[in-house]
Amino acid sequence: MAADATEVHPTMRKSTIHSEWRSRIGSLLHVALFMIAAAVGAEAFAGTCSFAPGNSVRNDTVSLPSTVFTGRDIPIGQVIYSTNLGYGGVPEGNCTGLSDTDQFEQVSFEASGGQLTSWNQGSYGGKVYKTGQDGIGIAFLAGTPMSYSGVPSGNVELLMGPAQGTKAYFNDTVAIVLIKIGDVKPGKINASILPQIRLYYGSNRLNAVNYSVTGSTTITTGTCKTPDVAVDMGTFLKERAFTGVGSATQWKPVNIALQNCPAFTSNVTLRYTLTPGTPIVNSSQGIIALKPEAGKPTATGIGLQIAKANRTAVTYNQLMPVDFKPQFVEDGNYTIPLLARYYQTASAVTPGTANALVTFTLNYQ
């Protein structure tokens, strides 16, 4: 055993995996909007309406989430949060002057209180309200799934008539969206300064439903912390560790830690990229070249192979999904488990240092 050790002078050492955080935000939320009971061939009608016995104005509320995350790379105009504010048929009403066929009443949605911002871009232009938080506005949506508008306006049709027992029936969903409209700093949104949305119908403008937002939400702009990861790959005798092209050392765990992460909303997708600091030797097997060290010989005939936890090779310079579900938990901690090993790429192996560098980038979408 000692004779073997005197014949070769392996100095293969550790490989360092450096991680670097960058946020990338893609498209976020889809908003579920109005689902309206409608009939074909009925004409518009404007009657005087009142509540049916046992019915009165309904008040719907929704609480703001405790935390909403917005990174610096989110584009201006991007929706950063959405939720349905209210759902359910309006209180039953009776309207005078109905004909023998079902007819439609016009329903209007109007804002009470709040202040409009100067935001005038896109479909929300002129209808985005102040939140008290720089760079973030709120809009209220009303309309049909295929055609909606911001509040105020957003008139839709309400089915009425003798076939409905002279009662008003309307299945409604009102949605709110938080929109990035400028540079954002950490802060808080209090619902007390937001407008209330009121639903009216009939020529006498019967106020049937009020929609309100309650609570407060903290706006965070931070990112996960990702400390550098140094992996000690060990020292090997070349004759024992490498017996031919395709031979390899044992896998070493490479755990990339994501620490103190912001609370992730349910529709956020996390993916990551690995960017090697040396040329790719074999892309299908995740093998990269070793990094030369000044003044020291570098091992030849081998490369560094990186794989996922299931031992399938990583794909460099492309987005890969994380294998965990992001949680709506502030200061959350996660781990991306990877594996690394030396892999023989040529028939001859010479001793030397065997280091490599890989940059890790996390992507939000």
Buried (B, 14 or more C-beta within 10 A) or exposed (E): EEEEEEEBEBBBBBBBBBBEEBBBBBEBBEBEBBEBEEBEEBEEBBBEBEBBEEBEBBEBBBEBBEBBBBBEEBEBBBBBBBBBBBBEBBBBBBBEEBEEEBBBBBBBBBBEEBEBBEBEEEEBBEBBBBBBBEBBBBBBBBBBEEEBBBBBEBBBBBBBBEBBEBBBBBEBBBBBBBBBBEEBEEBEBBBEBBBBBBBBBBBBEBBBBBBBBEBBBBBBBBBBEBEEBEBEBBEBBBEEBBEEEEEBBEBBEBEBBBEEBBBBBEEBBBBBBBEBBBEBBEBEBBBBBBBEEEEEEBBBBBBBBBBBBEEEBBBBEEBBEBEEEBEBEBEBEBBBEBBBBBBBBEEEBBBBBBBBBBBBBBBBE
